[in-house]
Amino acid sequence: MPAPLKIMADAIRVLSMDAVEEANSGHPGMPMGMADVAAVLWSQFLKYDAARPDWADRDRFVLSAGHGSMLLYSLLHLSGVKAVSLEQIRNFRKLGSNTAGHPEWGHTPGVETTTGPLGQGLATAVGMAIAERHLAARFGADLVDHRTWVVAGDGCLMEGVSHEAISLAGRLKLAKLTVLWDDNEITIDGAVGLSDATDQIARFKAAGWAVKAIDGHDVGQIKRALSWAVRQDKPTLIACRTKIGKGSPTYEGTHDVHGKALGKDEVVKTRDNLGWPHQPFVVPDEVYKPWRAAGRRGRKALKAWEARLAASAHRAEFERAHAGALPAGAFARLDAALEEAATAKPAAATRQHSGTVLEKIFAEIPELVGGSADLTGSNNTFVKGTPVLDTPDYAGRYVNYGVREFGMAAAMNGMALHGGVIPYGGTFLVFSDYARPAIRLAALMGVRAIHVGTHDSIGLGEDGPTHQPVEHLASLRAMPNVNVFRPADLIETAECWKLALAAERTPSVLALSRQKTAAVRDAAGENLSARGAYQLAAASKPAQVTIFATGTEVPVALAARDALEADGVGTRVVSVPCFELFEAQPRDYQDAVIGETPVRVAIEAGVRQGWDRFIGTDGGFVGMTGFGASAPDKALYEHFGITAQAVVAAAKARLD
């Protein structure tokens, strides 16, 4: 190996083992094994400027094997990203440092996505590659022309989401995507062969990828493989046969080096074995010099790009889109339609209302890129006349994700992280279980990804309990930093879409009905859903009962109110389209909405969990206590007692 590349790679190895040793926690094996590949990639191929890790046209580097985070932190520090100082490396895994155990987007400059849950980095990178191709079609290759590189391990490729991701990438021929597989044949438990015998090269090739296998410690092979990858017309896999813990005399090539510190004696032996005479956390100038040159290598390209941007007719739109700001007048057509709807009060399924909203905003917000997990007609996510995003030009704005809910959600995260795109994707709400790990990472990172979850209750009817979500609203509401919207009619649906689009640091789930439901609002005006909950109907006499409801159960609550009022019981109705936004309101507003009536009842075609916040432990709840059944929606509501009569009975039982 050429001397500069050897010391550059050894610097990664030593920093990684020293940081893990200092923390007495972490994963030194993968960084030590992939150091040679990373050194060649970052010094000779990756387009980036360490002084501008947010440059819009930089190459994206995704460490899907996020447990090997010291590989990435070493690269960022050595190449000159100021925020990742030697002190931060020393404080690896310590509270307050920006060198967390697994890379966290928004926490550390240069980290492109939060990784650690294996496979998700790869799937997220597919979304980044989709966004790059789409934006190149929109703004031109002079502004958008970069690659996405992924380091993935055996565990990433075992995870099911990898299949979803690689098959989608292969179908779309994402030629600017390269996966560098750390083919070290080791898992935590031992050899990969203990649990997996997959021919990964054949698998990727079958999915439409170009594939190549190399010695991951041979610089010549690494260079030739990377040069080959950038010339292909399809996504590329480079299988890098490596030795985990490369350089450790005792643990190299064994599973013992995967996830624990080497130990003081072995650290000394490894230093001697590598010919590294320096003390822990000492990096000599002769090492920094080639690394800092690598960090500056893309500066000329950056300056040329900035000049092109300054002269581009697309500059204003490009900068607005990447800043995440919505266009002026984005909701003008929608607001006009809502004024008409306030009078017409259309009855329809809220999934249809969502489709109506999209029809009014899609052309006004060119960053919107939609899709569905093979349920387009059911999800109402397609706007008529929209070209499909596909090879060869990628100019379309609708992705056929196929039956890949997890892959879709992860790709949406990648698109949002890339910038310039606001992704939304649809599936049945019950299948949010498949997408949940990616929704959780979106929440953790704080990215704007909008999940359209239709068929949101037993109201979907005959498909039965396998498809009827009952616990899903409660489950999604339990997740921090996710706005779960369940609108009641067209006006609330439009309000919730506006809120989802405005929430730049929060993913959203729109829970929408299959069945028709009556309109409940007769005026647009103020976005009442922004409060999370609001009084929809006041009591005509001193209030004794408050009924809380969401979605399709709001009309049921209003019917129950009418019945109670007819019996002389003052009753108010509160619509609760979003728990999370309600909790963000001032305490006095929350108290006023919940009120002080002696009786409180909630109705929702789901489980009770979460509703005690509104009704108390002694409040009435009309909803589900188990799974659903196969039958028409009206029969199911009667069978499970989700009716106005049941609400009236629950209220009266507490008035006696």
VEXLO-660647 format. One record per residue (C-alpha): residue number from 1; x, y, z; residue in three letters. Coordinates in steps of 0.1 Angstrom, whole numbers, plus 5000, padded with zeros to 4 digits. Example, Ala and Ser with C-alpha at 12.3 -4.5 7.8 and 13.67 -1.06 7.14 Angstrom:
<recs>
REC,1,5123,4955,5078,ALA
REC,2,5137,4989,5071,SER
</recs>
This chain:
<recs>
REC,1,5000,5000,5000,MET
REC,2,5013,5035,4992,PRO
REC,3,5027,5051,5023,ALA
REC,4,5003,5081,5024,PRO
REC,5,4973,5059,5021,LEU
REC,6,4987,5034,5047,LYS
REC,7,4991,5061,5073,ILE
REC,8,4958,5076,5064,MET
REC,9,4940,5043,5069,ALA
REC,10,4960,5035,5100,ASP
REC,11,4950,5068,5115,ALA
REC,12,4913,5057,5112,ILE
REC,13,4922,5024,5129,ARG
REC,14,4941,5039,5158,VAL
REC,15,4916,5067,5164,LEU
REC,16,4888,5042,5164,SER
REC,17,4904,5017,5188,MET
REC,18,4916,5046,5211,ASP
REC,19,4881,5062,5212,ALA
REC,20,4865,5029,5220,VAL
REC,21,4891,5021,5246,GLU
REC,22,4886,5055,5262,GLU
REC,23,4848,5050,5263,ALA
REC,24,4852,5013,5272,ASN
REC,25,4823,5009,5248,SER
REC,26,4818,5008,5211,GLY
REC,27,4827,4988,5180,HIS
REC,28,4863,4990,5168,PRO
REC,29,4862,4960,5144,GLY
REC,30,4844,4975,5114,MET
REC,31,4862,5008,5113,PRO
REC,32,4895,4990,5114,MET
REC,33,4884,4966,5087,GLY
REC,34,4870,4992,5063,MET
REC,35,4898,5018,5069,ALA
REC,36,4915,5011,5036,ASP
REC,37,4883,5014,5015,VAL
REC,38,4873,5046,5033,ALA
REC,39,4907,5062,5029,ALA
REC,40,4907,5056,4991,VAL
REC,41,4871,5067,4987,LEU
REC,42,4874,5099,5008,TRP
REC,43,4908,5110,4994,SER
REC,44,4903,5102,4957,GLN
REC,45,4866,5098,4948,PHE
REC,46,4842,5115,4973,LEU
REC,47,4830,5150,4962,LYS
REC,48,4829,5170,4993,TYR
REC,49,4845,5200,5011,ASP
REC,50,4852,5195,5048,ALA
REC,51,4846,5233,5054,ALA
REC,52,4811,5230,5038,ARG
REC,53,4796,5197,5049,PRO
REC,54,4761,5211,5040,ASP
REC,55,4770,5219,5003,TRP
REC,56,4739,5209,4984,ALA
REC,57,4758,5192,4956,ASP
REC,58,4781,5171,4977,ARG
REC,59,4783,5134,4975,ASP
REC,60,4764,5117,5003,ARG
REC,61,4782,5092,5024,PHE
REC,62,4760,5069,5044,VAL
REC,63,4773,5046,5071,LEU
REC,64,4745,5021,5071,SER
REC,65,4765,4999,5095,ALA
REC,66,4761,5027,5121,GLY
REC,67,4777,5007,5150,HIS
REC,68,4810,5014,5133,GLY
REC,69,4805,5051,5139,SER
REC,70,4841,5058,5147,MET
REC,71,4849,5052,5110,LEU
REC,72,4827,5082,5101,LEU
REC,73,4839,5103,5131,TYR
REC,74,4875,5096,5122,SER
REC,75,4869,5106,5086,LEU
REC,76,4852,5138,5095,LEU
REC,77,4879,5148,5120,HIS
REC,78,4908,5139,5099,LEU
REC,79,4895,5156,5068,SER
REC,80,4889,5188,5087,GLY
REC,81,4853,5191,5097,VAL
REC,82,4859,5216,5126,LYS
REC,83,4830,5205,5147,ALA
REC,84,4844,5170,5150,VAL
REC,85,4875,5180,5170,SER
REC,86,4901,5156,5186,LEU
REC,87,4884,5165,5219,GLU
REC,88,4851,5152,5205,GLN
REC,89,4868,5120,5194,ILE
REC,90,4882,5116,5229,ARG
REC,91,4847,5121,5243,ASN
REC,92,4832,5094,5221,PHE
REC,93,4799,5081,5236,ARG
REC,94,4799,5106,5264,LYS
REC,95,4770,5129,5273,LEU
REC,96,4772,5162,5256,GLY
REC,97,4796,5152,5228,SER
REC,98,4787,5152,5191,ASN
REC,99,4802,5117,5187,THR
REC,100,4773,5096,5199,ALA
REC,101,4775,5058,5199,GLY
REC,102,4756,5057,5166,HIS
REC,103,4757,5086,5141,PRO
REC,104,4729,5111,5146,GLU
REC,105,4717,5135,5119,TRP
REC,106,4715,5171,5130,GLY
REC,107,4738,5163,5159,HIS
REC,108,4771,5161,5140,THR
REC,109,4780,5180,5109,PRO
REC,110,4788,5156,5081,GLY
REC,111,4764,5129,5093,VAL
REC,112,4739,5124,5065,GLU
REC,113,4714,5103,5083,THR
REC,114,4709,5086,5117,THR
REC,115,4720,5050,5115,THR
REC,116,4723,5021,5138,GLY
REC,117,4692,5000,5131,PRO
REC,118,4708,4979,5105,LEU
REC,119,4697,4981,5069,GLY
REC,120,4679,5014,5073,GLN
REC,121,4709,5034,5062,GLY
REC,122,4710,5016,5029,LEU
REC,123,4672,5020,5024,ALA
REC,124,4675,5057,5033,THR
REC,125,4703,5061,5008,ALA
REC,126,4680,5048,4981,VAL
REC,127,4658,5078,4988,GLY
REC,128,4687,5102,4986,MET
REC,129,4697,5087,4952,ALA
REC,130,4661,5091,4940,ILE
REC,131,4660,5127,4952,ALA
REC,132,4693,5135,4934,GLU
REC,133,4681,5121,4901,ARG
REC,134,4647,5139,4904,HIS
REC,135,4663,5172,4912,LEU
REC,136,4688,5169,4884,ALA
REC,137,4658,5165,4861,ALA
REC,138,4642,5196,4876,ARG
REC,139,4671,5220,4880,PHE
REC,140,4697,5205,4856,GLY
REC,141,4730,5187,4860,ALA
REC,142,4749,5219,4864,ASP
REC,143,4733,5223,4898,LEU
REC,144,4726,5187,4908,VAL
REC,145,4751,5160,4899,ASP
REC,146,4764,5139,4928,HIS
REC,147,4767,5103,4940,ARG
REC,148,4755,5084,4971,THR
REC,149,4779,5060,4987,TRP
REC,150,4769,5035,5013,VAL
REC,151,4790,5014,5037,VAL
REC,152,4769,4984,5046,ALA
REC,153,4777,4953,5067,GLY
REC,154,4765,4917,5067,ASP
REC,155,4738,4926,5092,GLY
REC,156,4725,4954,5069,CYS
REC,157,4721,4928,5041,LEU
REC,158,4704,4903,5064,MET
REC,159,4677,4927,5074,GLU
REC,160,4646,4924,5053,GLY
REC,161,4645,4961,5044,VAL
REC,162,4676,4956,5024,SER
REC,163,4657,4935,4999,HIS
REC,164,4630,4962,4996,GLU
REC,165,4657,4988,4991,ALA
REC,166,4679,4970,4966,ILE
REC,167,4651,4958,4944,SER
REC,168,4636,4993,4942,LEU
REC,169,4670,5008,4934,ALA
REC,170,4676,4982,4908,GLY
REC,171,4642,4988,4892,ARG
REC,172,4648,5025,4890,LEU
REC,173,4684,5021,4877,LYS
REC,174,4699,5045,4903,LEU
REC,175,4733,5046,4887,ALA
REC,176,4747,5071,4911,LYS
REC,177,4743,5048,4941,LEU
REC,178,4771,5026,4952,THR
REC,179,4771,5001,4981,VAL
REC,180,4804,4992,4996,LEU
REC,181,4797,4959,5014,TRP
REC,182,4820,4952,5043,ASP
REC,183,4822,4915,5035,ASP
REC,184,4841,4904,5066,ASN
REC,185,4821,4872,5072,GLU
REC,186,4816,4880,5109,ILE
REC,187,4785,4888,5130,THR
REC,188,4783,4893,5168,ILE
REC,189,4776,4856,5174,ASP
REC,190,4804,4844,5152,GLY
REC,191,4808,4835,5115,ALA
REC,192,4781,4847,5091,VAL
REC,193,4776,4811,5081,GLY
REC,194,4760,4804,5114,LEU
REC,195,4729,4821,5102,SER
REC,196,4731,4830,5066,ASP
REC,197,4743,4813,5034,ALA
REC,198,4730,4839,5009,THR
REC,199,4750,4846,4978,ASP
REC,200,4748,4884,4981,GLN
REC,201,4765,4891,4948,ILE
REC,202,4740,4870,4930,ALA
REC,203,4712,4886,4950,ARG
REC,204,4722,4921,4940,PHE
REC,205,4728,4911,4904,LYS
REC,206,4693,4895,4902,ALA
REC,207,4679,4929,4915,ALA
REC,208,4695,4947,4886,GLY
REC,209,4727,4959,4901,TRP
REC,210,4762,4958,4887,ALA
REC,211,4784,4938,4910,VAL
REC,212,4821,4934,4917,LYS
REC,213,4841,4916,4944,ALA
REC,214,4875,4928,4956,ILE
REC,215,4901,4925,4983,ASP
REC,216,4891,4954,5006,GLY
REC,217,4927,4958,5017,HIS
REC,218,4943,4960,4983,ASP
REC,219,4944,4997,4973,VAL
REC,220,4948,4990,4936,GLY
REC,221,4917,4968,4936,GLN
REC,222,4898,4994,4956,ILE
REC,223,4907,5022,4932,LYS
REC,224,4898,5002,4901,ARG
REC,225,4865,4992,4916,ALA
REC,226,4855,5027,4925,LEU
REC,227,4865,5039,4891,SER
REC,228,4844,5011,4876,TRP
REC,229,4814,5020,4898,ALA
REC,230,4811,5056,4885,VAL
REC,231,4810,5044,4849,ARG
REC,232,4780,5020,4853,GLN
REC,233,4744,5027,4841,ASP
REC,234,4729,5009,4871,LYS
REC,235,4734,5009,4909,PRO
REC,236,4766,4992,4920,THR
REC,237,4777,4968,4947,LEU
REC,238,4813,4964,4956,ILE
REC,239,4819,4934,4979,ALA
REC,240,4849,4944,4999,CYS
REC,241,4864,4913,5015,ARG
REC,242,4880,4926,5047,THR
REC,243,4893,4914,5080,LYS
REC,244,4873,4928,5109,ILE
REC,245,4897,4944,5134,GLY
REC,246,4925,4947,5108,LYS
REC,247,4958,4953,5126,GLY
REC,248,4949,4937,5159,SER
REC,249,4974,4908,5164,PRO
REC,250,4950,4888,5186,THR
REC,251,4914,4897,5174,TYR
REC,252,4918,4904,5137,GLU
REC,253,4892,4883,5118,GLY
REC,254,4873,4872,5149,THR
REC,255,4839,4882,5163,HIS
REC,256,4855,4893,5196,ASP
REC,257,4865,4926,5180,VAL
REC,258,4830,4935,5168,HIS
REC,259,4816,4953,5198,GLY
REC,260,4840,4958,5226,LYS
REC,261,4872,4976,5234,ALA
REC,262,4904,4957,5226,LEU
REC,263,4919,4962,5260,GLY
REC,264,4950,4981,5270,LYS
REC,265,4975,4954,5262,ASP
REC,266,4960,4947,5228,GLU
REC,267,4959,4984,5220,VAL
REC,268,4997,4985,5226,VAL
REC,269,5003,4954,5205,LYS
REC,270,4981,4968,5177,THR
REC,271,5002,5000,5177,ARG
REC,272,5033,4980,5173,ASP
REC,273,5018,4958,5146,ASN
REC,274,5007,4989,5126,LEU
REC,275,5040,5007,5132,GLY
REC,276,5022,5036,5148,TRP
REC,277,5045,5050,5175,PRO
REC,278,5023,5079,5186,HIS
REC,279,5004,5081,5219,GLN
REC,280,4966,5078,5221,PRO
REC,281,4948,5108,5205,PHE
REC,282,4980,5121,5190,VAL
REC,283,4978,5126,5152,VAL
REC,284,5011,5138,5137,PRO
REC,285,5012,5165,5110,ASP
REC,286,5024,5140,5084,GLU
REC,287,4990,5123,5088,VAL
REC,288,4969,5154,5090,TYR
REC,289,4986,5168,5058,LYS
REC,290,4972,5143,5033,PRO
REC,291,4939,5141,5051,TRP
REC,292,4934,5178,5052,ARG
REC,293,4943,5179,5015,ALA
REC,294,4916,5154,5009,ALA
REC,295,4891,5175,5028,GLY
REC,296,4899,5204,5005,ARG
REC,297,4899,5184,4973,ARG
REC,298,4863,5193,4964,GLY
REC,299,4868,5231,4970,ARG
REC,300,4874,5239,4934,LYS
REC,301,4842,5220,4924,ALA
REC,302,4823,5238,4951,LEU
REC,303,4835,5272,4939,LYS
REC,304,4825,5264,4903,ALA
REC,305,4791,5251,4915,TRP
REC,306,4785,5283,4934,GLU
REC,307,4793,5303,4903,ALA
REC,308,4768,5283,4883,ARG
REC,309,4742,5287,4910,LEU
REC,310,4747,5324,4911,ALA
REC,311,4742,5327,4873,ALA
REC,312,4713,5302,4871,SER
REC,313,4678,5312,4863,ALA
REC,314,4668,5284,4888,HIS
REC,315,4686,5300,4917,ARG
REC,316,4657,5313,4937,ALA
REC,317,4636,5282,4933,GLU
REC,318,4666,5259,4940,PHE
REC,319,4675,5278,4972,GLU
REC,320,4638,5280,4984,ARG
REC,321,4633,5243,4978,ALA
REC,322,4665,5233,4996,HIS
REC,323,4656,5256,5025,ALA
REC,324,4624,5237,5029,GLY
REC,325,4602,5268,5025,ALA
REC,326,4568,5264,5008,LEU
REC,327,4561,5286,4978,PRO
REC,328,4541,5318,4983,ALA
REC,329,4504,5311,4976,GLY
REC,330,4508,5274,4981,ALA
REC,331,4473,5270,4995,PHE
REC,332,4455,5296,4975,ALA
REC,333,4436,5271,4953,ARG
REC,334,4429,5250,4984,LEU
REC,335,4415,5278,5004,ASP
REC,336,4392,5288,4976,ALA
REC,337,4379,5252,4974,ALA
REC,338,4373,5252,5012,LEU
REC,339,4352,5283,5010,GLU
REC,340,4329,5264,4987,GLU
REC,341,4330,5233,5008,ALA
REC,342,4320,5252,5039,ALA
REC,343,4287,5258,5021,THR
REC,344,4283,5225,5002,ALA
REC,345,4295,5204,5032,LYS
REC,346,4304,5173,5011,PRO
REC,347,4301,5139,5026,ALA
REC,348,4329,5115,5016,ALA
REC,349,4356,5093,5029,ALA
REC,350,4385,5113,5044,THR
REC,351,4409,5095,5021,ARG
REC,352,4389,5111,4992,GLN
REC,353,4391,5144,5009,HIS
REC,354,4428,5139,5011,SER
REC,355,4429,5133,4974,GLY
REC,356,4409,5165,4969,THR
REC,357,4435,5184,4989,VAL
REC,358,4463,5170,4969,LEU
REC,359,4446,5180,4937,GLU
REC,360,4446,5216,4949,LYS
REC,361,4481,5219,4962,ILE
REC,362,4502,5195,4941,PHE
REC,363,4509,5218,4912,ALA
REC,364,4515,5247,4936,GLU
REC,365,4542,5229,4956,ILE
REC,366,4566,5214,4931,PRO
REC,367,4587,5198,4958,GLU
REC,368,4559,5173,4966,LEU
REC,369,4568,5138,4955,VAL
REC,370,4542,5112,4962,GLY
REC,371,4539,5075,4961,GLY
REC,372,4522,5045,4975,SER
REC,373,4531,5009,4985,ALA
REC,374,4510,4994,4957,ASP
REC,375,4477,5009,4970,LEU
REC,376,4475,5040,4948,THR
REC,377,4438,5038,4940,GLY
REC,378,4429,5030,4976,SER
REC,379,4451,5056,4992,ASN
REC,380,4440,5085,4969,ASN
REC,381,4476,5096,4967,THR
REC,382,4479,5101,4929,PHE
REC,383,4470,5134,4913,VAL
REC,384,4456,5129,4878,LYS
REC,385,4481,5137,4851,GLY
REC,386,4512,5134,4872,THR
REC,387,4541,5117,4854,PRO
REC,388,4557,5087,4873,VAL
REC,389,4592,5092,4886,LEU
REC,390,4611,5066,4866,ASP
REC,391,4642,5060,4845,THR
REC,392,4655,5074,4823,PRO
REC,393,4646,5111,4831,ASP
REC,394,4633,5109,4867,TYR
REC,395,4613,5141,4862,ALA
REC,396,4580,5126,4874,GLY
REC,397,4566,5132,4908,ARG
REC,398,4550,5099,4918,TYR
REC,399,4569,5068,4929,VAL
REC,400,4556,5033,4924,ASN
REC,401,4571,5019,4956,TYR
REC,402,4556,4984,4952,GLY
REC,403,4547,4964,4982,VAL
REC,404,4576,4978,5003,ARG
REC,405,4562,4998,5032,GLU
REC,406,4594,4998,5052,PHE
REC,407,4615,5006,5021,GLY
REC,408,4591,5033,5011,MET
REC,409,4592,5050,5045,ALA
REC,410,4630,5048,5047,ALA
REC,411,4633,5062,5011,ALA
REC,412,4610,5090,5021,MET
REC,413,4634,5098,5049,ASN
REC,414,4663,5099,5025,GLY
REC,415,4645,5122,5001,MET
REC,416,4636,5146,5030,ALA
REC,417,4672,5145,5043,LEU
REC,418,4686,5151,5009,HIS
REC,419,4667,5183,5006,GLY
REC,420,4646,5199,4978,GLY
REC,421,4619,5173,4981,VAL
REC,422,4589,5169,5004,ILE
REC,423,4579,5132,5002,PRO
REC,424,4546,5117,5010,TYR
REC,425,4536,5080,5007,GLY
REC,426,4505,5060,5012,GLY
REC,427,4495,5026,5026,THR
REC,428,4468,5012,5048,PHE
REC,429,4472,5024,5084,LEU
REC,430,4475,4989,5097,VAL
REC,431,4506,4984,5076,PHE
REC,432,4523,5013,5094,SER
REC,433,4536,4984,5115,ASP
REC,434,4558,4975,5085,TYR
REC,435,4570,5011,5082,ALA
REC,436,4573,5019,5119,ARG
REC,437,4611,5016,5123,PRO
REC,438,4615,5043,5095,ALA
REC,439,4588,5065,5110,ILE
REC,440,4606,5063,5143,ARG
REC,441,4639,5073,5128,LEU
REC,442,4621,5102,5110,ALA
REC,443,4608,5113,5144,ALA
REC,444,4642,5109,5160,LEU
REC,445,4659,5130,5133,MET
REC,446,4631,5155,5129,GLY
REC,447,4624,5153,5092,VAL
REC,448,4593,5162,5072,ARG
REC,449,4579,5129,5058,ALA
REC,450,4542,5126,5054,ILE
REC,451,4526,5092,5058,HIS
REC,452,4491,5088,5044,VAL
REC,453,4474,5059,5063,GLY
REC,454,4440,5051,5048,THR
REC,455,4415,5025,5059,HIS
REC,456,4420,5037,5094,ASP
REC,457,4396,5016,5115,SER
REC,458,4371,4987,5115,ILE
REC,459,4352,5010,5090,GLY
REC,460,4372,4995,5062,LEU
REC,461,4348,4966,5065,GLY
REC,462,4349,4933,5048,GLU
REC,463,4387,4929,5046,ASP
REC,464,4385,4920,5083,GLY
REC,465,4407,4921,5114,PRO
REC,466,4440,4915,5096,THR
REC,467,4435,4949,5079,HIS
REC,468,4416,4968,5106,GLN
REC,469,4438,4989,5128,PRO
REC,470,4427,4991,5164,VAL
REC,471,4459,4997,5184,GLU
REC,472,4477,5017,5157,HIS
REC,473,4466,5052,5166,LEU
REC,474,4476,5047,5202,ALA
REC,475,4509,5031,5192,SER
REC,476,4518,5059,5168,LEU
REC,477,4507,5086,5193,ARG
REC,478,4531,5070,5218,ALA
REC,479,4560,5078,5196,MET
REC,480,4577,5112,5204,PRO
REC,481,4578,5139,5177,ASN
REC,482,4552,5124,5154,VAL
REC,483,4520,5143,5146,ASN
REC,484,4492,5118,5142,VAL
REC,485,4463,5135,5125,PHE
REC,486,4428,5119,5123,ARG
REC,487,4406,5145,5105,PRO
REC,488,4368,5144,5104,ALA
REC,489,4359,5160,5071,ASP
REC,490,4372,5180,5042,LEU
REC,491,4380,5211,5062,ILE
REC,492,4398,5193,5089,GLU
REC,493,4417,5171,5063,THR
REC,494,4429,5203,5045,ALA
REC,495,4439,5218,5078,GLU
REC,496,4459,5187,5088,CYS
REC,497,4476,5186,5054,TRP
REC,498,4486,5223,5059,LYS
REC,499,4500,5215,5093,LEU
REC,500,4519,5184,5080,ALA
REC,501,4535,5205,5053,LEU
REC,502,4544,5233,5077,ALA
REC,503,4561,5209,5102,ALA
REC,504,4596,5210,5088,GLU
REC,505,4611,5191,5118,ARG
REC,506,4583,5166,5125,THR
REC,507,4570,5136,5105,PRO
REC,508,4532,5132,5102,SER
REC,509,4507,5104,5099,VAL
REC,510,4473,5112,5083,LEU
REC,511,4448,5085,5095,ALA
REC,512,4420,5085,5069,LEU
REC,513,4388,5066,5065,SER
REC,514,4377,5042,5037,ARG
REC,515,4340,5048,5045,GLN
REC,516,4320,5079,5038,LYS
REC,517,4315,5104,5066,THR
REC,518,4294,5135,5070,ALA
REC,519,4309,5170,5071,ALA
REC,520,4311,5185,5106,VAL
REC,521,4325,5220,5099,ARG
REC,522,4306,5248,5082,ASP
REC,523,4333,5274,5081,ALA
REC,524,4370,5273,5071,ALA
REC,525,4388,5305,5083,GLY
REC,526,4411,5298,5113,GLU
REC,527,4430,5265,5112,ASN
REC,528,4413,5250,5143,LEU
REC,529,4431,5217,5139,SER
REC,530,4463,5236,5146,ALA
REC,531,4452,5236,5182,ARG
REC,532,4450,5198,5183,GLY
REC,533,4416,5199,5198,ALA
REC,534,4388,5224,5199,TYR
REC,535,4352,5228,5208,GLN
REC,536,4332,5219,5177,LEU
REC,537,4297,5223,5193,ALA
REC,538,4288,5241,5225,ALA
REC,539,4261,5230,5249,ALA
REC,540,4228,5249,5245,SER
REC,541,4223,5249,5283,LYS
REC,542,4248,5245,5312,PRO
REC,543,4271,5217,5301,ALA
REC,544,4270,5185,5320,GLN
REC,545,4287,5162,5294,VAL
REC,546,4317,5167,5271,THR
REC,547,4321,5142,5242,ILE
REC,548,4356,5139,5226,PHE
REC,549,4360,5124,5192,ALA
REC,550,4382,5120,5161,THR
REC,551,4377,5113,5125,GLY
REC,552,4346,5094,5114,THR
REC,553,4334,5093,5150,GLU
REC,554,4329,5130,5152,VAL
REC,555,4295,5129,5134,PRO
REC,556,4286,5101,5158,VAL
REC,557,4295,5123,5187,ALA
REC,558,4274,5151,5173,LEU
REC,559,4244,5128,5169,ALA
REC,560,4249,5117,5205,ALA
REC,561,4250,5154,5216,ARG
REC,562,4217,5160,5198,ASP
REC,563,4201,5131,5216,ALA
REC,564,4214,5142,5250,LEU
REC,565,4204,5178,5244,GLU
REC,566,4169,5166,5234,ALA
REC,567,4167,5149,5268,ASP
REC,568,4177,5182,5285,GLY
REC,569,4213,5173,5291,VAL
REC,570,4237,5202,5281,GLY
REC,571,4264,5186,5260,THR
REC,572,4294,5199,5242,ARG
REC,573,4315,5182,5215,VAL
REC,574,4353,5185,5211,VAL
REC,575,4370,5174,5180,SER
REC,576,4405,5161,5186,VAL
REC,577,4423,5158,5153,PRO
REC,578,4458,5157,5168,CYS
REC,579,4468,5148,5204,PHE
REC,580,4504,5161,5199,GLU
REC,581,4494,5196,5188,LEU
REC,582,4469,5198,5217,PHE
REC,583,4497,5190,5242,GLU
REC,584,4517,5219,5227,ALA
REC,585,4490,5244,5236,GLN
REC,586,4491,5267,5266,PRO
REC,587,4478,5251,5298,ARG
REC,588,4448,5275,5301,ASP
REC,589,4437,5266,5266,TYR
REC,590,4439,5228,5273,GLN
REC,591,4420,5232,5305,ASP
REC,592,4393,5252,5287,ALA
REC,593,4389,5227,5260,VAL
REC,594,4387,5197,5283,ILE
REC,595,4363,5217,5305,GLY
REC,596,4349,5209,5339,GLU
REC,597,4318,5190,5330,THR
REC,598,4311,5162,5355,PRO
REC,599,4308,5136,5327,VAL
REC,600,4334,5131,5299,ARG
REC,601,4331,5105,5272,VAL
REC,602,4354,5097,5242,ALA
REC,603,4345,5079,5211,ILE
REC,604,4371,5065,5186,GLU
REC,605,4371,5033,5167,ALA
REC,606,4403,5022,5183,GLY
REC,607,4416,5012,5218,VAL
REC,608,4412,5035,5248,ARG
REC,609,4450,5040,5254,GLN
REC,610,4458,5077,5255,GLY
REC,611,4423,5089,5260,TRP
REC,612,4424,5091,5298,ASP
REC,613,4443,5124,5292,ARG
REC,614,4409,5138,5282,PHE
REC,615,4383,5118,5300,ILE
REC,616,4401,5107,5332,GLY
REC,617,4402,5071,5344,THR
REC,618,4365,5073,5353,ASP
REC,619,4354,5087,5320,GLY
REC,620,4334,5068,5295,GLY
REC,621,4350,5054,5264,PHE
REC,622,4332,5040,5233,VAL
REC,623,4356,5022,5210,GLY
REC,624,4374,4989,5206,MET
REC,625,4386,4965,5232,THR
REC,626,4399,4938,5208,GLY
REC,627,4402,4930,5172,PHE
REC,628,4376,4936,5145,GLY
REC,629,4357,4913,5122,ALA
REC,630,4348,4908,5085,SER
REC,631,4315,4926,5076,ALA
REC,632,4302,4958,5061,PRO
REC,633,4313,4989,5080,ASP
REC,634,4278,4998,5093,LYS
REC,635,4273,4963,5106,ALA
REC,636,4306,4964,5124,LEU
REC,637,4299,4997,5141,TYR
REC,638,4266,4983,5154,GLU
REC,639,4282,4950,5164,HIS
REC,640,4310,4966,5184,PHE
REC,641,4287,4993,5199,GLY
REC,642,4304,5023,5184,ILE
REC,643,4272,5043,5181,THR
REC,644,4255,5074,5192,ALA
REC,645,4232,5053,5214,GLN
REC,646,4263,5038,5232,ALA
REC,647,4277,5073,5238,VAL
REC,648,4244,5085,5252,VAL
REC,649,4242,5054,5274,ALA
REC,650,4278,5059,5287,ALA
REC,651,4270,5096,5295,ALA
REC,652,4237,5089,5313,LYS
REC,653,4253,5061,5333,ALA
REC,654,4276,5086,5348,ARG
REC,655,4250,5113,5353,LEU
REC,656,4229,5091,5376,ASP
</recs>
